[in-house]
Each structure stands twice: as structure tokens, then as C-alpha cells.
Amino acid sequence: MKPQIRRCAIALSVSLAFACTAATSFAEPLKKPALDAIAVQAAQVPSSFAQFLQLAAKQEPGVAGAVQNYTAGKPLQGEELTHIARLLGLYTRLSQESAVLSSIEKMVALPTVRDPKVPPHENPSIIQFGQMVEQMSKDFGLNFRNVANRMFEVTLPGTGSEEFGILTHADVVPVVPAEWVIDGKQIDPFKVTRVGDKLYGRGTIDDKGSIATVLYAMKAVKESKLPLQRGIRLMIETTEETGGDAMKYYQGKTKLPEYNIVLDSKYPAVVAEKGTGAIKAFLADVKTDAQQPAITAMSGAASSNAIAQTATATIEAGDAAALAAVAQKLQGAKDAFVSAHQQHGKFSIDITPAANKIDIKVTGSSAHGSRPEEGLNPVPRLTLFLQQALLDGKPLLQTNQYTEAARYINGIFGLDYFGNHLKLAYADDFMGPLTISPNFIKPTANGTLEVTANARMPRGRTPEQLKAEVEKGIADWSASAKVPVKIDYTQGNWMARDPKGAWLSTLLNIFGDTTGLDAKPVPTAGSTTAKQMPNAINFGPAMPGKKYAAENAREYKELPDLQADMQMFTEMLVRIGNLQQMQ
């Protein structure tokens, strides 16, 4: 080749390379259709991220420059980091799914439910959970710190001193084993059971699925050798479901990151939360004649922040004739009651007579306590049925703490969950309405009967205002109905933030491009530890437009949503970790 021709060829090559690089720098990040196409093409997942990148670059030439620079170990400019972070997320989803599922199974198998007899940090299941996370951290090359079995901390350092936090929790709410029935078959709540795309098990969505997923995302980022300007600190709390004692302890021992992402709510990004309250009513034990009919047991949800699937009551009597009269009255009233109250959703009543007792079961629909509209609470339907059938007019039951509890629930709450009976209903345009639902009924150790209602307070009241109004309303009703009741009411405050800035827009971009769904900040009726964290935003794991299955009877996580989590969490770590400024 002549020198002049060679110079022209070199110049043309350089020009084309520059044009390609320039095009790459300004190429839009891959969105769902393109990502799905790459996933289909990679039906047999390449053995390495490097091989996967070559496949992606061949199919999507717009990322070729970013892939070339990453492979060569060059600094990534402009959108190049976004390209690689997004592809790493997709690769993690495709290559690590079975490993993530296996870890979730092991985590769910540990019944990390709070035991009232044992402090959480001494609970063997909590201790084992920490040991499991420690081993995973060691295997993945991540740093682990156990803060007195209250908080399990996993870190991936960055090049600078700044960290951003990711908060989850290892504890779960109790279960009612009888409610865990799928297609007529009893399943173990502490064993992952797959039915179609649903992964049933306590903690699959709240929060053990997220813990396993983000650990594998951290592993992927570590192995990618992508630089992080700020480190990642994963914090796994152990008492989130029962008051957050562990977080308070941790805050006294460790400075929290300035910016935090919580994986304990829903997508796209939660910037406002209602305040959670617990209205506990205590009714004194009343002795009854064992020969005459009396309610001897009553139950609802396993925890106050859950809407039960079923509510039950037992009526006992030594007098067979008197008990038969009660059974007859119940059977005669059942169909009309169900028919009269189906307007808000279907429910059923089962009445089972046996020797010296009658069992009554109302079956509704389970939901998270923050979202009563997604379920159908069987507790107030049970109490209203009992009152209308057996207490109004000429009573067929002896008065005791259970009959008074029924009157209390019916008088204060009824079938409404907006506080209308107390004349307290209000709503915020963004956060939604006040909700109050009676969920929990249980005898206490000192002999009283506890009835707890779950309150979710939006912007528009202070905790002090709402507490005073509720207590006055209950006191007025108690005096009028002549039902003595002692109230213990705690009310947390709502949270509303306006974070704006780069980190919020990054999270929304990740969600929108990955899922193809609308990506705008949203509120939640739930209450998370985000309230206790500086600059905290919830990012998943529940998808919009779907029932939130956390704390439900038959809690589940859908596999396609878990796959999306794997993809988005991985990209999130890289992009948030490399933002020049969070705001």
C-alpha cells in the first residue's frame, strides 16, 4: 500500500472509530424490549460476563463502544457506565436465579418470628440467620459485621469515604398455620412452595427475598470490578415487625449513611408513608357459669398489622339444650347475614356444632394491615354476626369479655375501616385516607382480653391530635354503652419527603426502563424503617397494580418480579454508587 493511501485508510479508520464512540456515548440506555430480546438470545447463559457483553454488543451495536472500553479496562464515560450497569443487571438475573432461589429457601426455613419469651437478639433463628449472611458475605468477598445480633451489616467499599445505605429486615410476622392452604393442600409457611410463578412462604416478599437478591447483586458488582465512588452498606434489621428496637440500638452504636434506600415497600419509589398506630383495648375477664352458653375463645390475625384470612369464635355450655338453641339461632341467621353484607366482598360463615361447643369461622380475605381495601376483614364480620344473632334483643349468651369485645368492635369500628364510626374520616390528596381496622384478639398474661386495631394516619393530623380524638370517641362510647374498656394507644407520625435530585431520578429511570411501567414517586400506606433514616426512599419490592402479599396468609413472591428485582438492584448499586452528587 502506498503511504498516501495508508494515511487515508488510517484517517478513515480513526474517523469511523470516533464516530462510533461518539454515537455510543449518546446512545440511549437499553429499555425493556431490547433487554428482553437479549435475554431470549442468551437462552444458554454465557459462562462469563465478558462473553455476555460480546453477545449483547453484537445484538445491540449502540453499546459496543461501552463494552469495548469496559473490556479494555478504560474509564467509562457518559452513558457508558449506564450501559454496562444495565447489562450487568440483566446478566445477574439470567445467571444467578437458581442461586438466589436456593438462598431464599434457606432463609425462609428459619422462623424469625419474635418470641415474647426470648429477646430477639437471643432468638436462635435470628442468630442462625446472621450466621448464614456472614457465610454468604465471606463467600462473596464482602465485609460482614454483626452488631450484637441486632443488625447484620454487609459492606462493599468504594473508592471514597462516602457510603449509601440499603435497609432490609430479617424478622417476619407470625403465621396462622391453618390458613396456609393451596388448592386444598396444607403447606408449610416456613418452606418455599412454588405454584406456577408464585413462591409461597413467610418472608418471600417481606423481606428475605430482597435480602438474598441484594446480596447476589453486591456479589455481581464485586466480581465485575466496576469502580464505586461511594461504598454500599447493606443493613439487615431484626425487629422491624415489632417496633424497631434493633434499629434504635444500632443508631446508638453506628452513624447512619446520609442517603438510604429501603427495600421494604413498593415500586417505583416511595417518598411518603402513613404513620402506624396500634389502638389496644383491654377488657376485664368475667367469670361465667360453665353450664350456660358463653363465648370461651375468639381469634383474628396473628399480628395487629395484618388482615386475617379467618376469624373464629368458640361457644361452650354444659347444658345441651341451651347450646342447641344457640346453634339453631346461628344457623338460621347465617344466610341472611352473609347476603346482607356481601356488598364489600364475598365472605363465608361456617358453623360446626360438637360435644359441648360450637365453633364459628368467618372466612374473608387476607391483606397487609396498611391496605385493608385489598382484603376483607373477617373480624368485624364475626363480631357483628355474633351480636346480631345472639346478643341483640334477648341475649342467648352470658356477658363476658368476649361479648363486650364484640360490642366494642361493632360500636367503634363496624365494617367500615375509614374511622367513620368515630367521626374521624379524612384523607390526604397524595397519601390517601385514614384507615383503622380491628385485627388482633388475644387473652393477655394478666387475664384481660386484648383487642388491637391497626391505624394508618396520613398527613392532615398530628399523632397527638388523632390520639386525643380516638380516645375521646372511645370513652364516650364506653360510657354510653356501659362497656368498661381500658385503652393504650400509640401513634406514629407520617412521613412526606421531597428528595428530588439525581438519586431519585436514577431509581425512577431504572424502574421505568426495566419494566416499561410508569415511573413516578408514590406514597404508601405502609410504614417502614425509612422514617428512622436520613434521606430514605423505598425502592420495591412490590410491583404496582398488584396486591401486596406481605404479611398475608399465604405470603408469596412472584418469580418474574424477583427476576426484575435482581436486574434492577444490581444496576442500582452501580449507578447510585457512582453518582457525582446524590441531589
Secondary structure, 3 states (H helix, E strand, C coil): CCHHHHHHHHHHHHHHHHHHHHHHHHCCCCCHHHHHHHHHHCCCCCCCHHHHHHHHHHHCHHHHHHHHHHHCCCCCCCCHHHHHHHHHHHHHHHHHHHHHHHHHHHHHCCCCECCCCCCHHHCHHHHHHHHHHHHHHHHHCCEEEEECCCEEEEEECCCCCCEEEEEEECCECCCCHHHCEECCEECCCCCCEEECCEEECCCCCCCHHHHHHHHHHHHHHHHHCCCCCCEEEEEEECCHHHCCHHHHHHHHHCCCCCEEEECCEECCEEEEECEEEEEEEEECCCCCCCCCCEEEEEECCCCCCEECCEEEEEEECCCHHHHHHHHHHHHHHHHHHHHHCCCCCCCEEEEEEECCEEEEEEECECEECCCHHHCECHHHHHHHHHHHHHHCCCCCCCCCHHHHHHHHHHHHCCCCCCCCCCCCCCEECCCEECEEEEEEEEECCCCCEEEEEEEEECCCCCHHHHHHHHHHHHHHHHHHHCCCCEEEEEECCCEECCCCHHHHHHHHHHHHHHHCCCCCEEEECCCCHHHHCCCEEECCEECCCCCCCCCCCCCEEEHHHHHHHHHHHHHHHHHHHCCCCCC
